[in-house]
Amino acid sequence: MEITTERKKIHPQKFMMWVAIGSMSMAFAGLTSGYIVRQAQGNWRYYHLPAAFWYSTIAIVISSATMHFTVKAFKNREMPRFRMLITTTLILGILFGVLQYAGFYQLYHQLQQIVMNGEAQNQSATVRVNGNPSESFLFVIAGLHLVHLFGGIIALLFVFFRAFRTRVKVYNATGLEIAATYWHFVDILWVYLFVFFLANQ
């Protein structure tokens, strides 16, 4: 008896998502590698991570878990549970975004305070040196991360409004799976950056 197997093909949109994730991962790997190399050359301002980053990490990890169960609920056609879970994920995602903004805002002022303290201790300095490379690297990485976070929240909002807008007639999970994959990527990306900043503060 001859058994034939059909090769499972990946959805084109999912494939494009994975290509994009690969590209973004390489970009952040390059930036963090450059961060380490430049830090080793000296003239570097060190900082302490604000508590908001710890709380935001908890929020994004929990939201990633709820997103996983959101997809499962949709595939099982448990629509009330699906709507409850996507709502929870969205709330946690927005909370994560607010905490991230608060954390980077506090970090910015912390670095500015370091500059002011340095000037107060060196009254003979006639020229203020701005644009320390530590700030440049830190906020380029932060800016790119926040752009990706904004995209993730937009994806969650799209899924949320779609879940409550109309009655589901076709249970096609492709769009939801793509949004979930991207949100998991945002989660993993932030955990990576959090550990990286923690190790290099």
N, C-alpha and C positions, 0 to 999 in steps of 0.2 A: 504494500500500500504506500503510495507516494504522498508525502506531506509537503504542502507548499506553504511558505510563510510570506506574508506581505510586509515589506519594510514600512515601518511607521515613520511617516513624514512629519516634520515639525511645521507648525503653522507659520506662514511667512511673517506675520506681525510679531509672533513670539521670537522668531529668528532675528528680526531686526532689533527687538528689545535686547536680546542677548549680545548682539554685536555692539549696541550702544553701551550696554553695561561694561563690556570688555574694554571699550575705548575710554570710558570714564574712569574705570579702575586703573588703567595705565596712566592716565593723567594725574590722578591723585598719588599713585606710587612714585611718579617722577617728581612731583612737588615735595612730597615728604622726604624723598631721598636728597633732593637739593637742600631742604631744610637742615638735615643732619650734616651735610658737607659744609654748608655755610656756618653753622653753629660751631663747628670744630675750628674755624678760622679765627674765632674771637670777636670782640666788639659786639657782644650779644646781650640783650636785656632779657632777664629771666622773670617769670611770672608764676602766680599760683592760680589754679583753676577755681573759678567761683563755684559755690555750692549749687547754683542753678544747673550746672552741667551734670552733676550727679543725679539730680531729680529728673532732668530731661532724659537721661540715659534709661532710667527706670521706666519712664513713660513710653519711650520708643520701643523698648523690648516687649513690654506688655501689649502695645498696639500691634506689634508684629505677630504675637501669638493670637490675638483676637482676629487679625486679618486671616490667619490660617484657618481658623474655625469658621470665619465668614464664608470662605470658599467652600468648605465642606458642607455647611448648612444650605448653601445655594444648590449644590449638586444633589443634595438629598431632598431638595424641594421643600425645605422647612422655612418657608418665607417669613413668618413672624420672628423666628430666631435669627434668620439672615439679616433682617432689618435692624434688629436689636444690636447685633454684633457689628454691623457696618457703622451704626450710629456711635457705638462705643469706640470703635477704631478711629472714626473721624474726630471725636472729642479729644481722644488721647493724642492724635496727630496735631491738632491745633494747640493743645497744651504743650506738646513738645516744641512746636514752633515758637510759642510765646517764651518758654524757658530758654530756648536757644538765643533769642533776641536779647533777653535779659542778661544771659551769661556773657555774650560777646560785648554788650554795652558796658557791663561791669569790668570786663577784661580790658577794654579800650581805656577806660578811666584809670584803671590800675597802672597801665603802662605810662599814661600821661603823668600820673603821680610820681612814678619812678624818675621821669625826666625832670620834674619840678624839684624833687628832692636832690637830684644830682646837681642841678644848677645852684640850689641854695648852699650846697657844700663847697661849691667852687665859684666864689664871688668874683674871682679874677678873670673868669671866662668872659670874653667880649662877644663871642659868636655862639649862638645856640645851634646845636647840630640836630636836625630833624631827620625823619625817615630812616631810623635804625633798621637794618635788614631783618631783625627779628619781627618787627611790626609788619614789614612788607610781606614776608612769607606767611605770617600768621593770618593776616586779613585777606590775602589772596586765596588761601585755602578755605578760610571761613566764608568768603564771598561765594565761591563756587559751590561749597556745601549748601549754603542757604538757597542758592538758585535751584539746586536739585531737590531740596526740601520743599520749596514752593511748588515745583512740578508734582511732587508726590501728593501734596495736599489738594492740588487741583484734581488729580486723578481720583482721590478719595471723595471729593465733592461730586464729581461726575457719577461715580458709582452710587453714592448716597441719594442724589436726586433721582437717578434712574430707578432705584429700588422703591421709592415712594411715589413716583410719578404715575405709573400705569400698572395694570395687572399683567403679570408675566405670562406670556403664552408659549414662548419658545425658551427652553432652558439651555441656552448657549453660554457656557462659562468662559469663553475665550477672552472677552474683554476684561472680565473680572480677574482672570488668572494673570493677564498682563499687568493690570494695576497692582495685584498682590505681589507679583515678582518685583516690580519696581519699588514698592514700599518696603519689601524685605531687603532690597539693595540699599535703600536709604538707611535702614536700621543697621545693617552690617557696616556700611560706610561710616556712620557716626561712631559706632562702637570702636572701629579701627582708629578713627581720628582721636577719640576720647583717650584710648589707651596710649596712642602716640604722644598726645599733648601731655598726658599725665607722666609719661616716662621722660619727657624732655623739658619739664617746667623748671 
